[in-house]
């Protein structure tokens, strides 16, 4: 395998990893109603299972794993994390009580926590600033692939065989990318022939302090957290909304969602990366301007979709909104990569995911469930529709933070690049000095001639 092509093989494997780790969110959303009936759970309990049970441990484990990724072997981390994920998703299908399912979700979170931050750190090492929007978009295509096959397969399997078989069928194949990662991925830090003294990893306190002082990163952090809260709160409950309000079955719903989230998502992600790379390469300010406008558009389409009582119009509005929304993914990931020093990248993504998952994934579905239960005495079966409608203004909040970030993003990226260049120059000088000393020691003729070399006048 030629080194020039290797990074694309690596990216392809990471796309497969991302696809599998997305499938769980698809499955849990589709089977919530089936689990409710089988285990006799309330909407609040379902919201806890799909949200906080996963988010709390994902967040707790994400940071120490990311710290390991910033200094250790990321190939080993991805292989181990993917293996744990596969086993735990499969075990969800064997759970027979709320507590057992809760424990499986906790274990699943630990496995998934090692994948995304580690993969983003690895991608940033292989692709330049100008290439990162496209590379990040290709990586995020894994989410759309996972959504497409997840909704299509999980919807049909759940309808025919039940929710337990669905978890087993989605989980066990996850061992394939784990094996691929172990066999193909390479840790670039291990390929360095000569290096200067080891670079000390910044303390966790220093990482938090540095990231917080970065105005652009701080606003994108708030955007990420808010988007996770409202987006996950709506996304996890969307299948249940269609089942309750329009009477769809999981097979039919899976086909619709495969088209909207899978095909539409893939198209949106590709378009976002392509447009950012072609028309706004190394111009993160222009990229963030577009993202802010897209968030506002998504807020309008989401609100209209939950107000509609025509199933086809609702699907159409969701499709248009998600197509636009997915264009944000690649440029947003790439901007964060460029705003952070290489020694902090995995930790930075882990911090983003720590708070976005605790606030968003942990509280978003739970908040939707609580709102739905609270509105049920007045609205009955339609309580979930209006609970989801109440979350749609969150898109405008996200757009506001992106708009604030655009004001300083170019200055912040330049500061990081200047610091990296200075460090690279210092390391290069140290490496040259080390190489010169090694040459002197290994070349006896040079040592012999040195004392007799002519002195400059």
C-alpha positions as CSV (number, residue, x, y, z in Angstrom):
1,X,0.0,0.0,0.0
2,X,1.6,3.3,-1.1
3,X,1.9,6.0,1.5
4,X,0.3,8.5,-0.9
5,X,-2.9,6.4,-1.0
6,X,-2.8,5.2,2.6
7,X,-4.6,8.2,4.1
8,X,-7.6,7.4,1.9
9,X,-7.6,3.7,3.0
10,X,-7.5,5.0,6.5
11,X,-10.3,7.4,5.9
12,X,-12.4,4.6,4.4
13,X,-12.0,2.5,7.5
14,X,-12.9,5.4,9.7
15,X,-16.0,6.0,7.6
16,X,-17.1,2.3,8.3
17,X,-16.4,2.8,12.0
18,X,-18.5,6.0,12.0
19,X,-21.3,4.2,10.2
20,X,-21.5,1.4,12.8
21,X,-21.4,3.8,15.8
22,X,-24.3,5.7,14.2
23,X,-26.5,2.6,13.9
24,X,-27.2,2.4,17.7
25,X,-28.9,5.8,17.7
26,X,-31.0,4.6,14.8
27,X,-32.0,1.4,16.4
28,X,-32.9,2.9,19.8
29,X,-35.1,5.5,18.2
30,X,-37.0,2.9,16.1
31,X,-37.6,0.4,18.9
32,X,-38.6,2.8,21.7
33,X,-42.3,2.1,21.2
34,X,-41.7,-1.7,21.0
35,X,-39.6,-1.6,24.2
36,X,-42.3,0.5,25.9
37,X,-44.9,-2.1,25.2
38,X,-42.6,-5.1,26.0
39,X,-41.1,-3.8,29.2
40,X,-44.0,-1.6,30.2
41,X,-42.0,1.6,30.5
42,X,-43.0,5.3,30.7
43,X,-41.9,8.0,28.2
44,X,-39.7,9.4,30.9
45,X,-37.9,6.0,31.4
46,X,-37.5,5.7,27.6
47,X,-36.0,9.2,27.5
48,X,-33.6,8.2,30.2
49,X,-32.5,5.0,28.4
50,X,-32.0,6.7,25.0
51,X,-30.4,9.8,26.6
52,X,-28.8,10.1,30.0
53,X,-27.9,6.4,30.4
54,X,-25.8,6.7,27.3
55,X,-24.6,10.3,27.6
56,X,-23.3,10.2,31.2
57,X,-20.9,7.4,30.7
58,X,-20.0,8.4,27.1
59,X,-19.0,11.8,28.6
60,X,-17.2,10.4,31.6
61,X,-15.1,8.0,29.6
62,X,-14.6,10.2,26.6
63,X,-12.1,12.6,28.2
64,X,-9.6,10.1,29.6
65,X,-9.7,8.1,26.4
66,X,-9.1,11.3,24.4
67,X,-6.1,12.2,26.6
68,X,-4.8,8.7,25.9
69,X,-5.4,9.3,22.1
70,X,-3.4,12.6,22.2
71,X,-0.3,10.8,23.3
72,X,-0.8,7.0,22.6
73,X,-1.6,4.6,19.9
74,X,-4.9,5.6,18.3
75,X,-5.1,2.4,16.2
76,X,-5.3,0.3,19.5
77,X,-7.9,2.7,20.9
78,X,-10.2,2.5,17.9
79,X,-9.9,-1.3,17.7
80,X,-10.7,-1.8,21.4
81,X,-13.5,0.7,21.4
82,X,-15.2,-0.8,18.3
83,X,-15.0,-4.3,19.8
84,X,-16.6,-3.1,23.0
85,X,-19.3,-1.3,21.1
86,X,-20.2,-4.4,19.0
87,X,-20.5,-6.7,22.0
88,X,-22.7,-4.2,24.0
89,X,-25.1,-3.5,21.2
90,X,-25.6,-7.2,20.8
91,X,-26.2,-7.6,24.6
92,X,-29.0,-5.0,24.4
93,X,-31.0,-7.6,22.5
94,X,-30.8,-10.0,25.4
95,X,-31.9,-7.6,28.1
96,X,-35.2,-8.5,29.9
97,X,-35.6,-5.5,32.3
98,X,-35.1,-1.8,32.5
99,X,-31.9,-2.2,34.6
100,X,-30.3,-4.7,32.3
101,X,-31.0,-2.6,29.3
102,X,-29.6,0.4,31.2
103,X,-26.3,-1.4,32.0
104,X,-25.9,-2.4,28.3
105,X,-26.4,1.2,27.2
106,X,-23.7,2.2,29.7
107,X,-21.2,-0.3,28.3
108,X,-22.1,0.7,24.7
109,X,-21.3,4.3,25.7
110,X,-17.9,3.4,26.9
111,X,-17.1,1.7,23.6
112,X,-18.4,4.5,21.4
113,X,-16.5,7.1,23.5
114,X,-13.2,5.9,22.0
115,X,-14.2,6.2,18.4
116,X,-15.1,9.8,17.2
117,X,-12.6,11.9,19.1
118,X,-9.8,9.5,18.2
119,X,-10.8,9.3,14.6
120,X,-10.9,13.1,14.3
121,X,-7.5,13.5,15.8
122,X,-6.1,10.9,13.3
123,X,-7.7,12.6,10.3
124,X,-6.3,16.0,11.2
125,X,-2.8,14.6,11.2
126,X,-3.1,13.3,7.6
127,X,-4.9,16.2,5.9
128,X,-4.0,19.9,5.6
129,X,-6.2,22.8,6.6
130,X,-7.4,23.3,3.1
131,X,-8.2,19.6,2.7
132,X,-9.9,19.1,6.1
133,X,-13.5,20.2,5.2
134,X,-13.7,17.6,2.5
135,X,-11.9,14.9,4.6
136,X,-14.2,15.6,7.5
137,X,-17.2,15.5,5.3
138,X,-16.1,12.1,3.9
139,X,-15.7,10.9,7.4
140,X,-19.2,12.2,8.4
141,X,-20.6,10.3,5.4
142,X,-20.3,7.3,7.7
143,X,-23.2,8.8,9.7
144,X,-25.4,8.9,6.6
145,X,-24.4,5.4,5.6
146,X,-25.2,4.1,9.1
147,X,-28.5,6.0,9.1
148,X,-29.5,4.6,5.7
149,X,-28.7,0.9,6.4
150,X,-29.7,1.3,10.0
151,X,-33.2,2.6,9.3
152,X,-33.8,0.3,6.4
153,X,-32.6,-2.9,8.1
154,X,-33.7,-2.1,11.6
155,X,-37.2,-1.0,10.6
156,X,-37.8,-4.2,8.7
157,X,-36.1,-6.5,11.2
158,X,-38.1,-5.0,14.1
159,X,-41.4,-5.4,12.2
160,X,-40.7,-9.0,11.3
161,X,-38.6,-10.4,14.1
162,X,-38.9,-7.9,17.0
163,X,-36.6,-5.4,18.7
164,X,-34.3,-8.0,20.4
165,X,-33.2,-9.5,17.1
166,X,-32.6,-6.0,15.7
167,X,-30.0,-5.3,18.3
168,X,-28.2,-8.6,17.7
169,X,-28.3,-8.1,13.9
170,X,-26.9,-4.5,14.2
171,X,-24.3,-5.3,16.8
172,X,-22.4,-8.4,15.8
173,X,-21.2,-7.2,12.4
174,X,-19.4,-4.3,14.2
175,X,-16.5,-6.7,14.9
176,X,-15.6,-6.4,11.2
177,X,-14.4,-2.8,11.3
178,X,-12.6,-3.6,14.6
179,X,-10.5,-6.2,12.8
180,X,-9.9,-3.9,9.8
181,X,-8.7,-1.2,12.1
182,X,-6.3,-3.5,13.8
183,X,-4.9,-4.8,10.5
184,X,-4.7,-1.6,8.4
185,X,-4.6,1.5,10.5
186,X,-1.1,3.0,11.3
187,X,-0.2,5.4,14.1
188,X,1.8,8.2,12.4
189,X,3.7,9.1,15.6
190,X,5.4,5.7,15.4
191,X,6.7,6.4,11.9
192,X,9.0,9.2,12.9
193,X,12.6,8.1,12.4
194,X,14.3,10.9,14.3
195,X,12.7,13.2,16.9
196,X,13.7,15.7,19.3
197,X,13.0,15.4,23.0
198,X,9.4,14.2,23.7
199,X,6.8,17.0,23.7
200,X,5.2,17.2,27.1
201,X,1.4,16.8,26.9
202,X,-0.4,19.8,28.3
203,X,-2.3,19.3,31.5
204,X,-6.1,18.9,31.4
205,X,-6.4,22.3,33.2
206,X,-4.2,23.9,30.5
207,X,-6.3,22.4,27.8
208,X,-9.5,23.7,29.3
209,X,-8.0,27.1,29.9
210,X,-6.6,27.4,26.3
211,X,-9.8,26.3,24.7
212,X,-11.9,28.6,26.8
213,X,-9.7,31.7,25.8
214,X,-10.3,30.9,22.2
215,X,-13.4,33.0,21.3
216,X,-14.3,31.0,18.2
217,X,-14.0,27.6,19.9
218,X,-16.0,28.8,22.9
219,X,-18.9,29.8,20.7
220,X,-18.8,26.6,18.6
221,X,-18.7,24.7,21.9
222,X,-22.0,26.4,22.9
223,X,-23.4,25.8,19.4
224,X,-22.5,22.1,19.6
225,X,-24.1,21.7,23.1
226,X,-27.3,23.5,22.1
227,X,-27.6,21.6,18.8
228,X,-27.1,18.3,20.6
229,X,-29.9,19.1,23.1
230,X,-32.5,20.2,20.7
231,X,-31.4,18.0,17.8
232,X,-31.2,14.8,19.8
233,X,-34.4,15.7,21.7
234,X,-36.2,15.8,18.3
235,X,-34.3,13.1,16.5
236,X,-34.6,10.3,19.0
237,X,-38.4,10.8,19.3
238,X,-39.1,11.3,15.5
239,X,-39.9,7.7,14.8
240,X,-42.3,7.5,17.8
241,X,-43.9,10.7,16.6
242,X,-44.7,9.2,13.2
243,X,-46.0,5.9,14.8
244,X,-48.3,7.7,17.2
245,X,-49.5,10.7,15.0
246,X,-49.7,9.0,11.6
247,X,-50.0,5.3,12.5
248,X,-47.0,4.1,10.5
249,X,-45.3,0.8,11.2
250,X,-41.5,0.4,11.7
251,X,-40.9,-1.2,8.3
252,X,-42.5,1.7,6.4
253,X,-41.0,4.3,8.7
254,X,-37.5,2.7,8.3
255,X,-37.7,3.1,4.5
256,X,-38.7,6.8,4.7
257,X,-36.0,7.6,7.3
258,X,-33.4,5.7,5.3
259,X,-34.1,8.0,2.3
260,X,-34.3,11.2,4.4
261,X,-31.4,10.7,6.8
262,X,-29.3,8.3,4.8
263,X,-29.5,9.5,1.2
264,X,-30.4,13.1,2.0
265,X,-27.8,13.2,4.7
266,X,-25.1,11.8,2.5
267,X,-25.9,14.3,-0.2
268,X,-25.9,17.2,2.2
269,X,-22.6,16.2,3.8
270,X,-20.9,15.8,0.4
271,X,-22.3,19.1,-0.7
272,X,-21.1,20.9,2.4
273,X,-17.6,19.6,2.2
274,X,-17.4,20.2,-1.6
275,X,-18.7,23.8,-1.4
276,X,-16.4,24.6,1.6
277,X,-13.3,23.2,-0.1
278,X,-14.0,24.7,-3.5
279,X,-15.3,28.2,-2.7
280,X,-14.2,28.8,0.9
281,X,-10.9,26.9,1.4
282,X,-9.0,28.4,4.3
283,X,-11.8,30.9,4.7
284,X,-13.6,29.6,7.9
285,X,-15.4,33.0,8.3
286,X,-17.3,32.4,5.1
287,X,-18.0,28.8,6.0
288,X,-19.4,29.8,9.4
289,X,-21.6,32.5,7.8
290,X,-23.2,29.9,5.6
291,X,-23.7,27.6,8.7
292,X,-25.5,30.3,10.6
293,X,-28.0,30.8,7.7
294,X,-28.5,27.1,7.4
295,X,-29.4,26.7,11.1
296,X,-32.0,29.4,10.7
297,X,-33.5,27.7,7.7
298,X,-33.6,24.4,9.6
299,X,-35.5,26.0,12.4
300,X,-38.3,27.1,10.1
301,X,-38.6,23.7,8.3
302,X,-38.6,21.8,11.6
303,X,-41.4,23.9,13.0
304,X,-43.5,23.6,9.9
305,X,-43.0,19.8,9.8
306,X,-44.5,19.4,13.3
307,X,-47.4,21.7,12.5
308,X,-48.3,19.7,9.5
309,X,-51.0,17.0,9.7
310,X,-50.2,15.6,6.3
311,X,-47.7,12.8,6.5
312,X,-46.2,13.4,3.1
313,X,-45.8,17.1,3.6
314,X,-44.2,16.4,7.0
315,X,-41.7,14.0,5.4
316,X,-40.9,16.5,2.6
317,X,-40.2,19.3,5.1
318,X,-38.0,17.0,7.2
319,X,-36.1,15.9,4.1
320,X,-35.4,19.5,2.9
321,X,-34.4,20.6,6.4
322,X,-32.1,17.6,7.0
323,X,-30.5,18.0,3.5
324,X,-29.6,21.5,4.4
325,X,-28.6,20.7,8.0
326,X,-26.1,18.0,7.0
327,X,-24.1,20.5,4.9
328,X,-22.9,21.9,8.2
329,X,-21.2,18.7,9.4
330,X,-17.9,18.6,7.5
331,X,-17.0,22.3,7.7
332,X,-17.9,22.5,11.4
333,X,-15.7,19.5,12.2
334,X,-12.9,20.9,10.0
335,X,-13.1,24.3,11.7
336,X,-12.7,22.8,15.1
337,X,-9.7,20.8,13.9
338,X,-8.0,23.9,12.6
339,X,-8.8,25.9,15.8
340,X,-6.9,23.4,18.1
341,X,-3.3,22.5,18.5
342,X,-2.5,18.9,17.4
343,X,-1.6,17.9,21.0
344,X,-5.1,18.9,22.1
345,X,-7.3,17.8,19.2
346,X,-8.7,14.5,20.7
347,X,-9.2,16.2,24.1
348,X,-10.9,19.1,22.4
349,X,-13.4,16.8,20.6
350,X,-13.9,14.9,23.8
351,X,-14.7,18.1,25.7
352,X,-17.2,19.1,23.0
353,X,-18.8,15.7,23.3
354,X,-18.6,15.6,27.1
355,X,-20.8,18.7,27.4
356,X,-22.9,18.2,24.3
357,X,-23.7,14.7,25.4
358,X,-24.5,15.5,29.0
359,X,-26.6,18.5,28.0
360,X,-27.9,17.3,24.7
361,X,-27.9,13.5,24.5
362,X,-28.5,13.2,28.3
363,X,-31.2,15.8,28.7
364,X,-32.6,16.3,25.2
365,X,-34.6,13.0,24.8
366,X,-35.4,13.1,28.6
367,X,-36.8,16.7,28.2
368,X,-38.9,15.6,25.3
369,X,-40.3,12.7,27.2
370,X,-41.1,14.8,30.3
371,X,-42.8,17.4,28.1
372,X,-44.8,14.8,26.3
373,X,-46.0,13.2,29.6
374,X,-46.8,16.7,30.9
375,X,-48.9,17.6,27.9
376,X,-50.6,14.2,27.7
377,X,-53.6,15.0,29.9
378,X,-54.6,17.8,27.5
379,X,-53.4,16.6,24.1
380,X,-53.5,12.9,24.5
381,X,-51.8,11.0,21.6
382,X,-50.7,14.3,20.0
383,X,-48.7,15.4,23.1
384,X,-45.5,14.3,21.5
385,X,-46.1,16.5,18.4
386,X,-46.3,19.7,20.5
387,X,-43.4,18.7,22.7
388,X,-41.2,18.4,19.6
389,X,-42.6,21.7,18.3
390,X,-41.4,23.4,21.5
391,X,-37.8,22.4,20.8
392,X,-37.5,23.9,17.3
393,X,-36.4,27.4,18.3
394,X,-33.1,25.8,19.4
395,X,-31.9,26.0,15.8
396,X,-31.9,29.8,15.9
397,X,-29.9,29.7,19.2
398,X,-27.3,27.6,17.4
399,X,-27.1,30.0,14.5
400,X,-26.5,32.9,16.8
401,X,-23.4,31.2,18.4
402,X,-22.0,30.3,14.9
403,X,-22.5,34.0,13.8
404,X,-20.5,35.1,16.9
405,X,-17.7,32.6,16.1
406,X,-17.3,33.9,12.6
407,X,-16.2,37.3,13.8
408,X,-12.9,36.0,15.2
409,X,-12.3,32.6,13.5
410,X,-9.6,33.7,11.0
411,X,-7.6,35.4,13.7
412,X,-7.9,32.4,16.0
413,X,-6.9,29.9,13.3
414,X,-3.9,32.1,12.3
415,X,-2.8,32.2,15.9
416,X,-2.8,28.3,16.1
417,X,-0.9,28.0,12.8
418,X,1.7,30.5,13.9
419,X,2.2,28.6,17.1
420,X,2.5,25.3,15.2
421,X,5.0,26.8,12.8
422,X,7.1,28.1,15.6
423,X,7.1,24.7,17.4
424,X,7.9,22.9,14.1
425,X,10.9,25.2,13.5
426,X,12.2,24.6,17.0
427,X,11.8,20.8,16.7
428,X,13.4,20.9,13.2
429,X,16.4,22.8,14.6
430,X,16.7,20.2,17.4
431,X,16.4,17.3,14.9
432,X,19.1,18.9,12.7
433,X,21.4,19.4,15.6
434,X,20.8,15.8,16.7
435,X,21.5,14.5,13.2
436,X,24.7,16.6,13.0
437,X,25.9,15.2,16.3
438,X,25.1,11.7,15.1
439,X,27.0,12.3,11.8
440,X,30.0,13.6,13.7
441,X,30.1,10.6,16.0
442,X,29.7,8.1,13.2
443,X,32.1,9.7,10.7
444,X,35.7,9.3,11.9
445,X,37.1,11.3,9.0
446,X,35.0,14.3,9.9
447,X,36.2,14.0,13.5
448,X,39.8,13.9,12.3
449,X,39.6,16.9,10.0
450,X,37.6,19.1,12.4
451,X,40.6,20.4,14.4
452,X,42.5,21.3,11.2
453,X,39.6,23.1,9.4
454,X,40.5,26.6,8.4
455,X,39.3,29.3,10.7
456,X,37.2,32.2,9.3
457,X,38.9,35.6,9.6
